[in-house]
Amino acid sequence: MAKSYFMILGISPEATTNEIKSAYRRLVKEFHPDHYTGGNDAFREIQEAYSVLGDTRRRREYEQQISKRPRMRSMRPTFRSEPEPRNGTIAGSLKNKLFSDPVFYLSISFFKNLLCFAIL
């Protein structure tokens, strides 16, 4: 499976050159081996991602390579704030929120159990 350089830098695929550069600088400061004690693997991945996305020719080739491979949906819940999918139903958006936000899921489970306990 190929690496997602956009995810490594924490940017969207529509990011501009300035956004790429600022994300790179922020992450390099945070994960530089002189300051980060977790090793230098993260730093190397950030360097590799910027070397591809910072160069317009290499970025274009990378985006073409990404568009050719089939996309697989991740089964893991996402913890980033993403816009709600518009499927037109309140139940659908509640279901998406339920499975994507662990705090919401735990609070619903807690109140459901509390209600069941109160009825007994």
C-alpha positions as CSV (number, residue, x, y, z in Angstrom):
1,M,0.0,0.0,0.0
2,A,1.4,3.4,-1.0
3,K,1.9,6.1,1.6
4,S,-0.5,9.0,1.7
5,Y,1.7,12.0,1.7
6,F,-1.3,14.3,2.3
7,M,-2.2,12.5,5.5
8,I,1.4,12.5,6.7
9,L,1.5,16.3,6.4
10,G,-2.0,16.6,7.7
11,I,-3.3,18.6,4.7
12,S,-6.0,18.2,2.1
13,P,-5.2,17.1,-1.5
14,E,-6.3,20.6,-2.6
15,A,-3.7,22.3,-0.5
16,T,-1.7,25.1,-2.0
17,T,2.1,25.3,-2.1
18,N,2.1,27.7,0.9
19,E,-0.1,25.4,2.9
20,I,2.2,22.5,2.2
21,K,5.3,24.5,3.2
22,S,3.7,25.7,6.4
23,A,2.6,22.2,7.4
24,Y,6.0,20.9,6.6
25,R,7.8,23.5,8.7
26,R,5.4,23.0,11.6
27,L,5.9,19.2,11.6
28,V,9.6,19.4,11.1
29,K,9.9,21.6,14.2
30,E,7.8,19.2,16.2
31,F,9.4,15.9,15.1
32,H,13.1,17.0,14.6
33,P,15.3,14.3,16.1
34,D,17.1,16.9,18.3
35,H,13.8,17.6,20.1
36,Y,11.6,14.5,19.6
37,T,12.7,11.5,21.6
38,G,10.5,9.0,19.6
39,G,13.1,8.3,17.0
40,N,13.6,9.8,13.5
41,D,11.1,7.7,11.5
42,A,8.4,10.3,11.6
43,F,10.9,13.0,10.6
44,R,12.0,10.9,7.6
45,E,8.4,10.4,6.5
46,I,7.7,14.1,6.7
47,Q,10.8,14.8,4.7
48,E,9.8,12.3,2.0
49,A,6.2,13.7,1.9
50,Y,7.5,17.2,1.4
51,S,10.0,16.2,-1.2
52,V,7.2,14.8,-3.3
53,L,4.5,17.4,-2.6
54,G,6.8,20.4,-2.6
55,D,7.9,19.8,-6.2
56,T,5.1,20.5,-8.7
57,R,6.3,17.8,-11.2
58,R,6.6,15.1,-8.6
59,R,3.3,16.1,-7.0
60,R,1.5,15.8,-10.4
61,E,3.0,12.3,-10.9
62,Y,2.0,11.3,-7.4
63,E,-1.6,12.5,-7.9
64,Q,-1.9,10.7,-11.2
65,Q,-0.6,7.5,-9.5
66,I,-3.2,7.9,-6.7
67,S,-6.1,8.4,-9.1
68,K,-5.2,5.2,-10.9
69,R,-5.3,2.9,-7.9
70,P,-8.7,1.7,-6.6
71,R,-9.8,3.4,-3.4
72,M,-10.7,1.3,-0.3
73,R,-12.8,2.6,2.5
74,S,-11.2,2.4,5.9
75,M,-13.1,0.4,8.5
76,R,-11.5,2.4,11.3
77,P,-13.5,5.3,12.7
78,T,-12.0,8.7,12.0
79,F,-11.3,11.1,14.8
80,R,-10.7,14.2,12.6
81,S,-13.5,16.7,12.1
82,E,-15.0,16.0,8.7
83,P,-18.1,17.4,7.2
84,E,-21.2,15.4,7.6
85,P,-22.3,13.5,4.5
86,R,-25.4,14.8,2.9
87,N,-27.8,11.9,2.5
88,G,-30.9,13.9,3.3
89,T,-32.0,12.1,6.4
90,I,-31.5,12.9,10.1
91,A,-31.2,9.3,11.0
92,G,-28.4,8.8,8.5
93,S,-26.4,11.8,9.8
94,L,-27.0,10.6,13.4
95,K,-25.7,7.1,12.4
96,N,-22.6,8.6,10.8
97,K,-22.0,10.8,13.8
98,L,-22.5,7.8,16.1
99,F,-19.9,5.6,14.4
100,S,-17.3,8.4,13.8
101,D,-17.3,10.1,17.2
102,P,-16.3,7.8,20.1
103,V,-17.3,10.4,22.8
104,F,-20.8,10.7,21.3
105,Y,-21.1,6.9,21.1
106,L,-20.0,6.5,24.8
107,S,-22.4,9.2,26.0
108,I,-25.3,7.6,24.1
109,S,-24.4,4.1,25.6
110,F,-24.1,5.6,29.1
111,F,-27.6,7.3,28.9
112,K,-29.1,4.1,27.4
113,N,-27.8,2.0,30.3
114,L,-28.8,4.7,32.8
115,L,-32.4,4.7,31.4
116,C,-32.5,0.9,31.6
117,F,-31.3,0.9,35.2
118,A,-33.9,3.6,36.1
119,I,-36.7,1.5,34.7
120,L,-35.8,-1.5,36.8
